[in-house]
Amino acid sequence: MSETSDLLAAVHHASFDYFARETNWANGLVVDSTAPDSPASIAAVGFGLSALPVAVARGWVRRPAAREVALAAVRFFLDAPQDGAEDGAGHRGFFYHFLGMVDGRRAWGSELSTIDTAILMAGLLCAAAFFDEDDPAEAEIRDGADALYRAVEWDWALDGGETVSMGWTPERGFLRSRWEGYTEALVLYALAAGSPTHPVSPSAFEASTRPYRWKRIYGHDYLYAGPLFIHQFSHLWIDFRGIRDRAMRRKSDELGEPVDYFENSRRATLVQREYAVRNPRGFAGYGPTSWGITASDGPGPAVHTVGGRERRFWSYRARGVPFGPDDGTLAPWAAIASLPFAPDAVLECLDALAASHKGRSDAFGFEASYNPTFPDGDEDLGWISIHHYALNQGPIVLAVENHRSGQIWDLMRSCGPLVAGLRRCGFEGGWLEE
């Protein structure tokens, strides 16, 4: 193996270690972050379940141990109260965004989250596709995952509207915000449309695409979203190469060249890199091998004068390019999770990260984020996040594996409801026709 290949393998394994160390193996719940008293996140569980096939295939975890934690998670969610109570776990098949790591009850007054439930379901279905042996425990995983997916009342989450609501709370009912425009919710609509029990109409997905914003930036025509994670999350489970919905077919005709969501994410990745090269706001550390601007932890809230210029810094924020917000915070995981789309650019970035972080050791690969412009902190890297997040580590595990072997994509191509949902949403071509 080359030095870069060895580095990628090491980062891949280190990223999975988050789930090995931060999972309650008694109930399968995964802590949202390493911050003190952090609850579990149901999306973190979805990432953790999806990471198990990778861990078994790579020899990081033995199959019986992986099977044990997957079964624990399935049993927990099957038994979790679905009465919509303020201190319950869920309602109508959906689950609260955050749950107590031990008791599994609603934490932080969180919402019944439609996107996080979708990521949880993607993880359950991924695990079900992997645990396919003629074994009672693996059969229970498959049956339980199917039962949980069938229980989700996606049609209820429309709340009488055209598109899916972002969530619901027992105190105030449905949130006003909906999944509309280009977001991370492609996987949500595919799962919702493919449901055999409570599907949404294909028109719901079509309505969600109406606000799409196409832009030409740095010579790239692409469907715009500022934060890099939007161009990544659904791709962790869905292989969009060569399959197109109506919006992508229409844009392909307009451009006179084939474009799909995978190609769109490739262009978004290259826009990120070019933005860092041009560095219009003059932040420290940006360049062709130093980029990755997305939703991430940050050094603020604070205002400092740096180099004679007043700079405003934020804490957690959905940073994006080229229109911002941007305060100089870089997220290594965001660059690495673009590996399937632009491998040469990402591997160059990975080598540079290793060089700039030489002498630093981290249990889970690289830090969640850092900001070289912030005046207080490490001499070279500036402010460095002291916490790690499941929603950072999970995308690395899945994206790197899809680049290395395509394992998760292969598993999900065998997932009948997902395939049916994609077709109902109007996707055609490529592997869907095979």
Secondary structure, DSSP 8 states (H G I E B T S, - for coil): --HHHHHHHHHHHHHHHHHHHSB-TTT--BBSBSSTT--EEHHHHHHHHHHHHHHHHHTSS-HHHHHHHHHHHHHHHHHS--B--TTSSEETTEEBSEE-TTT--B-TT--EEHHHHHHHHHHHHHHHHH--SS-HHHHHHHHHHHHHHHH--TTGGGTTSSS-BSEEETTTEE-S-B--SSSTTHHHHHHHHH-SSS---HHHHHHHHTT--EEEETTEEEE--SSGGGGTGGGGT---TT-B-HHHHHHHHHHTS---HHHHHHHHHHHHHHHHHH-TT--TT-BTTB---SEE--S-SEEEEETTEEEEE-SSEE--TTTS--SS-B-HHHHHTTTTT-HHHHHHHHHHHHHHTTT---TTSS-S-EETTSSSSBTTTBEE----BHHHHHHHHHHHHHHHT-HHHHHHHT-HHHHHHHHHTT-BSGGGG-
